[in-house]
Amino acid sequence: MKKQIILGVLYVLLFTSCSGDESIVLINVDGASNEVTVNPSTQINLKEKAKFKIGAAVKVADLQGDVNYSNAVRTHYSQITAEYEMKMANIWSSSTSYNWTSSDYLVNYAKNNNMEVHGHTLIWYNSFPDWFKNAKYDSIVFESKVKIYITDVVGRYKGKIKSWDVVNEVFADGGALREEGIIKTVFKDPIGFYGRCFQYARAADPDAKLFYNDYSVVLDSGKRAAMKNMVKKFKAKGYPIDGLGDQFHYGNDTNKQTIISGFLDLASTGLLLHISELDIKVNVNKSDSYVFTDAETQKQAATYKYIVEMYEALPVNQKFAITTWGVTDKYTWLTGWWHPKEYPLLLDNNYNKKPAYQGFLNGLK
Ligand code: 9MR
């Protein structure tokens, strides 16, 4: 592909692409001598190169409060996910009311900026509102209320939110059903309940892609087996599921071969796969004296690159999106939840592209 753009009167930018390698060469309009060679990856942005969606978890407060943040989201990403505003505890404010303020804002923001929205998440043990938990409903009432909730939320954004994490983090490490939360105490067959939640979501928006989402999936073979088993049960019962998400909150020291073989195993389901909350920790030992050196930035870039290459190797009909859990190191959840010295994302505190960005970009086909 060759494209020419006239820049002022003197120069033409010539983009060339040859056996996958791209270069940008600045030449005189008369075609005389090459002046400079610019690394093209500093010019093109992720969403322009990727053939699948590039998502970011965002927060309304940051979109509204920091214009650089909003610009970065629009520049680099083609899909957004609410980092917390679309969870049940945030939307379902009381037994008789919903709070749509933030979710409406995000859906409109995406529409105005030509982006998709991935909905996160309808059912999460960690996000039942207090009023709901305190009501101590039996399984029948519990499910009838949840059905109304799913129907109302998915229905409100029918055609606007194109995909949903219907259920999030059901399995504990190793693959047993998680003990925390209320589901296990309310339902004799929690998996059956989750399957019906997928049915309720499908009925509310038949075109939305429906996902099960969890963490450490590619590393934890027990959890992966449990997920695959759940998918089998869903299929046997006719419960609709389109895709699986592995969050990918991994560290720079994670074993590459383990990740790749686990990912291939997940792909054997034939479902859409979503790398749904990607960030790569660098301060893996939580050291107070940690320094993010050049060597560390390069190592992180290499990790991002192979993860994206691995994703690209999927059959095309299984690719859905790669979503980073945040936009800039400045606001990452990990500085609060992991260690203040943590730099897990693609853009630095000043919204500059890090080597990690370059690694991600180089991993794209
Ligand atoms: O990053 C999110 C943080 O800002 C919220 O306070 C928290 C609770 O809503 O959820 C975090 O996001 C989690 C996601 O929803 C599910 N996977 C793990 C994420 C990090 O904890």
Residues whose N, C-alpha, C, O or C-beta is under 5 A from the ligand:
A	BS01	9MR	E83 Y84 W333
